[in-house]
Amino acid sequence: MDKQQTLQTFWSGFGIPAYDETSVPDDAKLPYVTYEVLTDNFGNMLSCSASLWYRSTSWAGITEKSYEIDSRIGRGGVILNYEGGAVWISKGSPWQMRMGDPDDDMVRRILFNLNVEYLD
């Protein structure tokens, strides 16, 4: 697995579809995760984001799923191995932000700020 495939595998591991934020299919149905794909070399800490998207009148379901993501990343972050190295994903600041959609008041979004460092 390469760097990009490792990110896809991680974000797909929460029981809902995950998409590179530049490649969301036109027919994608909520809920899903979108994530930025940034890569670099050892020693460079990158700031990036991911978003959790739901369609609901309530924040309950999306909040529960955000707790699952929070738990998986943990306090010290998570290290994911790939061929030739590893990627360390940790929480950025602010960690989470609730957001809506000005065009659809049923859309619920939680934006995650992440720190990513490639260890290769």
Backbone as JSON, one array per atom type, in Angstrom:
{
  "sequence": "MDKQQTLQTFWSGFGIPAYDETSVPDDAKLPYVTYEVLTDNFGNMLSCSASLWYRSTSWAGITEKSYEIDSRIGRGGVILNYEGGAVWISKGSPWQMRMGDPDDDMVRRILFNLNVEYLD",
  "N": [[0.84, -1.18, 0.0], [0.51, 2.26, -0.76], [1.12, 5.75, 0.23], [-1.25, 7.25, -0.31], [-3.19, 5.24, -0.6], [-3.13, 4.21, 1.97], [-4.22, 6.3, 3.48], [-6.81, 6.29, 2.39], [-7.69, 3.73, 3.21], [-7.64, 4.06, 6.01], [-9.6, 6.15, 6.45], [-11.81, 4.9, 5.39], [-12.44, 3.06, 7.27], [-14.53, 3.38, 9.09], [-17.08, 2.48, 8.77], [-18.66, 3.85, 6.96], [-18.83, 5.29, 3.63], [-15.79, 6.7, 2.27], [-14.12, 9.43, 0.83], [-11.58, 10.93, -1.16], [-11.37, 14.38, -0.97], [-11.46, 15.68, -3.4], [-12.66, 13.96, -5.09], [-15.37, 13.16, -4.83], [-18.11, 11.27, -5.71], [-20.75, 12.26, -7.95], [-23.17, 11.06, -7.39], [-23.02, 10.35, -4.73], [-24.2, 9.4, -1.55], [-25.19, 10.72, 1.57], [-24.55, 9.3, 4.83], [-21.03, 10.23, 4.73], [-17.41, 10.37, 4.63], [-15.06, 12.9, 3.92], [-11.74, 13.65, 2.92], [-8.58, 15.37, 2.99], [-5.82, 14.91, 0.81], [-2.63, 15.08, 1.41], [0.8, 14.87, 0.91], [4.2, 14.35, 1.9], [7.68, 14.52, 2.78], [9.79, 12.93, 5.28], [9.91, 14.55, 8.43], [8.43, 16.85, 8.03], [5.7, 18.44, 9.24], [2.35, 18.35, 8.46], [-0.6, 20.27, 8.1], [-3.9, 19.39, 7.87], [-7.26, 18.5, 6.84], [-10.32, 16.72, 7.54], [-13.68, 15.76, 6.84], [-16.79, 14.93, 8.25], [-19.87, 13.97, 7.08], [-23.33, 14.2, 7.34], [-26.86, 13.74, 6.86], [-29.51, 14.99, 8.45], [-31.99, 15.79, 10.96], [-30.95, 16.02, 13.4], [-28.06, 16.26, 15.55], [-27.15, 13.99, 16.72], [-26.41, 11.37, 15.55], [-24.16, 11.97, 13.88], [-22.48, 13.05, 15.78], [-22.0, 10.85, 17.44], [-20.58, 9.22, 15.62], [-18.37, 10.87, 15.28], [-17.15, 10.59, 17.75], [-16.2, 8.01, 17.52], [-14.2, 8.32, 15.57], [-12.55, 10.09, 16.97], [-11.75, 8.44, 19.1], [-10.31, 6.46, 17.73], [-8.11, 7.87, 16.69], [-7.05, 8.87, 19.03], [-5.26, 10.14, 21.99], [-2.5, 10.48, 21.52], [-2.3, 10.24, 18.83], [-2.31, 8.25, 15.8], [-0.45, 5.73, 14.23], [0.09, 4.68, 11.01], [1.1, 2.12, 8.96], [2.75, 1.82, 5.81], [4.0, 0.66, 2.63], [7.36, 1.11, 2.76], [7.36, 3.05, 4.73], [5.65, 5.08, 7.21], [2.72, 6.78, 8.39], [1.92, 9.33, 10.6], [-0.88, 10.32, 12.21], [-2.38, 12.88, 13.92], [-4.29, 14.85, 16.3], [-5.29, 18.11, 15.4], [-5.67, 21.63, 16.1], [-8.33, 23.92, 16.31], [-9.73, 20.8, 17.33], [-12.27, 19.73, 16.49], [-15.0, 21.04, 14.58], [-18.31, 22.04, 14.4], [-20.39, 22.33, 11.59], [-22.63, 23.68, 9.16], [-24.71, 23.7, 6.22], [-25.29, 26.22, 4.03], [-27.14, 25.96, 1.99], [-28.74, 23.82, 2.58], [-30.49, 22.98, 5.26], [-30.58, 20.57, 6.54], [-28.18, 19.27, 6.38], [-25.48, 18.1, 8.18], [-22.27, 18.7, 9.37], [-19.08, 17.8, 10.49], [-16.0, 19.15, 10.93], [-12.71, 18.09, 11.0], [-9.58, 18.96, 12.26], [-6.33, 18.12, 11.47], [-3.03, 16.88, 12.16], [-0.42, 15.72, 10.21], [2.23, 13.56, 9.66], [4.72, 12.18, 7.67], [6.66, 9.33, 7.98], [9.17, 8.43, 6.64]],
  "CA": [[0.0, 0.0, 0.0], [1.25, 3.52, -0.77], [0.63, 6.78, 1.15], [-2.64, 7.59, -0.61], [-4.02, 4.07, -0.29], [-3.18, 4.1, 3.43], [-5.22, 7.28, 3.93], [-8.13, 5.79, 1.99], [-8.02, 2.61, 4.09], [-7.95, 4.59, 7.34], [-10.88, 6.87, 6.48], [-12.88, 3.96, 5.05], [-12.58, 2.12, 8.37], [-15.52, 3.81, 10.08], [-18.38, 1.94, 8.44], [-19.35, 4.66, 5.96], [-17.9, 5.57, 2.54], [-14.82, 7.78, 2.42], [-13.67, 9.93, -0.47], [-10.67, 12.06, -1.33], [-12.32, 15.49, -1.12], [-11.52, 16.11, -4.8], [-13.2, 12.86, -5.9], [-16.67, 12.7, -4.34], [-18.99, 11.02, -6.85], [-21.96, 13.08, -8.02], [-24.31, 10.33, -6.84], [-22.72, 9.93, -3.36], [-25.28, 9.62, -0.58], [-24.77, 10.91, 2.96], [-23.33, 9.89, 5.37], [-19.72, 9.84, 4.25], [-16.25, 11.13, 5.08], [-14.14, 13.41, 2.91], [-10.44, 13.93, 3.53], [-7.54, 15.94, 2.14], [-4.65, 14.08, 0.57], [-1.38, 15.83, 1.37], [1.94, 14.01, 1.2], [5.48, 15.05, 2.0], [8.76, 13.66, 3.24], [10.07, 12.88, 6.71], [10.29, 15.78, 9.14], [7.53, 17.96, 7.73], [4.36, 18.27, 9.8], [1.35, 18.95, 7.6], [-1.93, 20.52, 8.66], [-4.93, 19.09, 6.89], [-8.58, 18.32, 7.44], [-11.28, 15.71, 7.06], [-15.04, 16.15, 7.22], [-17.83, 13.92, 8.39], [-21.09, 14.54, 6.5], [-24.59, 13.47, 7.57], [-28.09, 14.47, 6.55], [-30.39, 14.66, 9.56], [-32.5, 16.92, 11.74], [-30.29, 15.93, 14.7], [-26.61, 16.1, 15.59], [-26.83, 12.79, 17.51], [-25.7, 10.34, 14.78], [-22.85, 12.45, 13.46], [-21.66, 13.21, 16.98], [-21.57, 9.51, 17.82], [-19.54, 8.8, 14.68], [-17.17, 11.68, 15.55], [-16.5, 9.98, 18.92], [-15.49, 6.83, 17.01], [-12.98, 8.83, 14.94], [-11.74, 10.62, 18.07], [-11.18, 7.3, 19.83], [-9.34, 5.77, 16.87], [-6.9, 8.68, 16.61], [-6.53, 8.86, 20.4], [-4.55, 11.32, 22.5], [-1.17, 10.63, 20.92], [-2.36, 10.02, 17.4], [-2.28, 6.89, 15.3], [0.58, 5.5, 13.21], [-0.36, 3.73, 9.99], [2.22, 1.67, 8.13], [2.61, 1.58, 4.38], [5.25, 0.16, 2.08], [8.44, 2.09, 2.76], [7.27, 4.05, 5.79], [4.45, 5.16, 8.03], [2.15, 8.11, 8.53], [1.43, 9.6, 11.95], [-2.01, 11.24, 12.18], [-2.74, 13.33, 15.26], [-5.32, 15.88, 16.34], [-4.91, 19.51, 15.31], [-6.44, 22.53, 16.96], [-9.26, 23.17, 17.13], [-9.88, 19.43, 16.86], [-13.52, 19.54, 15.73], [-15.9, 22.18, 14.44], [-19.61, 21.76, 13.77], [-20.7, 23.23, 10.48], [-23.83, 23.37, 8.42], [-24.68, 23.97, 4.79], [-26.25, 27.32, 3.83], [-28.14, 25.59, 1.0], [-29.55, 22.68, 3.03], [-30.43, 23.0, 6.71], [-30.54, 19.19, 7.05], [-26.82, 18.77, 6.31], [-24.65, 18.25, 9.37], [-20.86, 18.45, 9.03], [-18.05, 18.03, 11.51], [-14.68, 19.34, 10.33], [-11.6, 17.68, 11.87], [-8.26, 19.48, 11.94], [-5.36, 17.04, 11.69], [-1.6, 17.01, 11.89], [0.02, 14.51, 9.53], [3.67, 13.52, 9.38], [5.16, 10.95, 7.03], [7.87, 8.84, 8.64], [9.88, 7.56, 5.7]],
  "C": [[0.89, 1.25, 0.0], [0.6, 4.53, 0.19], [-0.86, 7.07, 0.94], [-3.58, 6.45, -0.28], [-4.17, 3.89, 1.22], [-4.2, 5.08, 3.99], [-6.63, 6.81, 3.6], [-8.58, 4.65, 2.9], [-8.39, 3.1, 5.48], [-9.34, 5.22, 7.37], [-12.06, 5.99, 6.09], [-13.2, 3.01, 6.2], [-13.61, 2.48, 9.41], [-16.95, 3.41, 9.71], [-19.23, 2.78, 7.51], [-18.35, 4.95, 4.83], [-16.98, 6.74, 2.86], [-14.28, 8.14, 1.04], [-12.59, 10.98, -0.3], [-11.59, 13.25, -1.63], [-12.42, 16.01, -2.55], [-12.21, 15.07, -5.69], [-14.52, 12.31, -5.38], [-17.58, 12.48, -5.55], [-20.25, 11.9, -6.8], [-23.16, 12.39, -7.38], [-24.06, 9.83, -5.4], [-23.87, 10.31, -2.43], [-24.68, 9.78, 0.82], [-25.28, 9.76, 3.8], [-22.08, 9.4, 4.64], [-18.66, 10.74, 4.86], [-15.53, 11.66, 3.85], [-12.83, 13.77, 3.62], [-9.49, 14.53, 2.5], [-6.42, 14.92, 1.98], [-3.45, 15.01, 0.38], [-0.27, 14.86, 1.69], [3.2, 14.85, 1.2], [6.52, 14.04, 2.45], [8.96, 13.79, 4.74], [10.44, 14.26, 7.26], [9.4, 16.97, 8.89], [6.14, 17.66, 8.27], [3.39, 19.04, 8.93], [0.06, 19.18, 8.38], [-2.94, 20.25, 7.56], [-6.25, 18.84, 7.6], [-9.31, 17.13, 6.82], [-12.64, 16.19, 7.53], [-15.94, 14.94, 7.26], [-19.13, 14.59, 7.98], [-22.28, 13.64, 6.77], [-25.73, 14.35, 7.08], [-29.12, 14.04, 7.58], [-30.93, 15.94, 10.19], [-31.77, 17.03, 13.08], [-28.78, 15.82, 14.53], [-26.21, 14.78, 16.24], [-26.0, 11.77, 16.74], [-24.3, 10.77, 14.39], [-21.92, 12.63, 14.65], [-21.14, 11.86, 17.46], [-20.45, 9.01, 16.92], [-18.25, 9.6, 14.92], [-16.42, 11.14, 16.77], [-15.69, 8.75, 18.5], [-14.16, 7.26, 16.37], [-12.02, 9.35, 16.0], [-11.03, 9.5, 18.81], [-10.09, 6.6, 19.03], [-8.03, 6.55, 16.78], [-6.24, 8.78, 17.99], [-5.76, 10.13, 20.77], [-3.21, 11.56, 21.81], [-1.14, 10.44, 19.43], [-2.31, 8.54, 17.06], [-1.2, 6.81, 14.22], [0.11, 4.38, 12.3], [0.81, 3.39, 9.09], [1.82, 1.53, 6.67], [3.96, 1.12, 3.85], [6.28, 1.28, 2.02], [8.36, 3.13, 3.86], [5.99, 3.96, 6.59], [3.97, 6.6, 8.03], [1.6, 8.23, 9.96], [0.34, 10.67, 11.82], [-2.36, 11.59, 13.61], [-3.73, 14.49, 15.16], [-4.7, 17.28, 16.26], [-5.79, 20.33, 16.23], [-7.05, 23.65, 16.12], [-9.51, 21.8, 16.51], [-11.12, 19.26, 16.0], [-14.3, 20.84, 15.68], [-17.2, 21.71, 13.79], [-19.88, 22.81, 12.72], [-22.01, 22.78, 9.84], [-23.61, 23.6, 6.94], [-25.71, 25.07, 4.54], [-27.36, 26.99, 2.83], [-29.07, 24.46, 1.43], [-29.44, 22.59, 4.55], [-30.49, 21.61, 7.35], [-29.11, 18.61, 7.04], [-26.08, 19.12, 7.59], [-23.22, 17.87, 8.97], [-20.01, 18.69, 10.26], [-16.71, 18.04, 10.79], [-13.63, 18.98, 11.36], [-10.32, 18.33, 11.37], [-7.24, 18.44, 12.38], [-3.94, 17.52, 11.47], [-1.17, 15.67, 11.3], [1.52, 14.62, 9.28], [4.01, 12.16, 8.79], [6.54, 10.58, 7.58], [8.57, 7.87, 7.69], [11.21, 8.16, 5.28]]
}
